[in-house]
Amino acid sequence: MGDVADTIRRKLEHAFSPSRLELVDDSDRHHGHAGHTGSGESHFNLRIEAEAFAGKARVMRQRMVMTVLADELAGPVHALSITAKAPGEA
């Protein structure tokens, strides 16, 4: 992973202490699309599982993640697909 992915991973681990964290750089699939610079690390898919999401609606979970990653979303990251679950959810 590159610097952006490492930063995302570090911030999410610090904020949520996730039991599961999968971050996939999906930038290559977006060649020619808006936000694709050719340098990679602009489009990501995130799957995160953490106790912090228990009892929260899907939109609230996404907002929690987006708040933690505000700097990255304002800069190098053009798109972030988020799947956030609490432990034990299907």
Backbone torsions as a table, in degrees:
resi	resn	phi	psi	omega
1	MET	NA	156.9	-179.5
2	GLY	-93.3	-172.4	-177.4
3	ASP	-62.4	-41.7	-179.2
4	VAL	-64.8	-47.2	179.2
5	ALA	-61.7	-41.1	178.4
6	ASP	-62.2	-41.4	178.6
7	THR	-64.7	-44.4	178.5
8	ILE	-59.5	-49.5	-179.0
9	ARG	-59.5	-46.4	-178.8
10	ARG	-61.8	-45.0	-179.5
11	LYS	-64.1	-42.9	-180.0
12	LEU	-67.3	-39.7	177.8
13	GLU	-63.6	-40.6	179.8
14	HIS	-68.0	-42.4	-175.5
15	ALA	-75.3	-36.2	-170.0
16	PHE	-121.1	-10.7	-174.9
17	SER	43.5	58.7	-173.3
18	PRO	-68.4	148.1	173.5
19	SER	-84.0	-15.9	177.1
20	ARG	-148.2	135.1	178.4
21	LEU	-147.8	114.4	177.3
22	GLU	-123.7	122.0	179.6
23	LEU	-126.1	120.7	-177.2
24	VAL	-119.0	124.9	174.6
25	ASP	-77.1	112.1	-175.7
26	ASP	-107.3	17.4	-173.1
27	SER	-60.5	-38.6	-177.4
28	ASP	-60.4	-29.1	179.8
29	ARG	-75.0	-7.7	-175.4
30	HIS	-111.8	20.5	177.8
31	HIS	-55.6	126.2	-179.9
32	GLY	89.4	-8.1	179.2
33	HIS	-90.0	165.7	177.4
34	ALA	-58.5	139.1	177.0
35	GLY	86.2	-11.1	-179.8
36	HIS	-85.2	117.7	-176.7
37	THR	-99.8	-9.6	-177.0
38	GLY	90.3	-11.2	-179.0
39	SER	-91.9	-5.8	-179.1
40	GLY	81.6	178.9	179.3
41	GLU	54.8	41.1	176.7
42	SER	-115.9	-20.7	-178.7
43	HIS	-131.8	126.3	-178.1
44	PHE	-132.7	152.2	168.4
45	ASN	-112.1	129.0	-177.8
46	LEU	-122.3	131.2	169.6
47	ARG	-123.1	120.6	-177.6
48	ILE	-135.4	138.5	177.8
49	GLU	-126.7	123.2	-178.3
50	ALA	-153.8	149.6	178.7
51	GLU	-60.8	-28.6	-179.0
52	ALA	-59.3	-21.0	-178.1
53	PHE	-90.2	-6.7	-178.7
54	ALA	-60.0	131.1	177.4
55	GLY	77.3	2.2	-179.2
56	LYS	-100.7	144.4	176.0
57	ALA	-69.9	158.5	-178.4
58	ARG	-54.5	-45.2	-178.5
59	VAL	-64.7	-39.6	178.5
60	MET	-64.5	-39.8	178.2
61	ARG	-61.6	-43.5	179.2
62	GLN	-65.0	-39.4	177.5
63	ARG	-63.8	-38.8	178.3
64	MET	-59.9	-45.8	179.7
65	VAL	-65.8	-44.8	-177.8
66	MET	-64.6	-33.0	176.8
67	THR	-64.6	-44.3	179.3
68	VAL	-63.6	-34.8	-175.8
69	LEU	-103.4	24.5	-176.0
70	ALA	-55.5	-43.1	-178.9
71	ASP	-64.1	-42.2	-179.6
72	GLU	-68.6	-38.4	179.9
73	LEU	-71.7	-23.3	177.0
74	ALA	-84.9	-12.8	-175.7
75	GLY	-122.1	-103.6	-170.0
76	PRO	-72.2	-22.1	-175.9
77	VAL	-94.4	118.4	179.6
78	HIS	-88.4	-36.7	-177.0
79	ALA	-143.6	138.8	178.6
80	LEU	-138.4	113.6	174.8
81	SER	-89.4	123.9	-172.5
82	ILE	-116.5	125.4	166.4
83	THR	-119.8	110.1	-176.4
84	ALA	-119.4	125.2	-177.8
85	LYS	-133.6	159.9	172.2
86	ALA	-91.6	155.7	178.8
87	PRO	-55.1	136.3	177.8
88	GLY	89.8	-8.5	176.9
89	GLU	-79.5	146.1	-179.7
90	ALA	-73.2	NA	NA
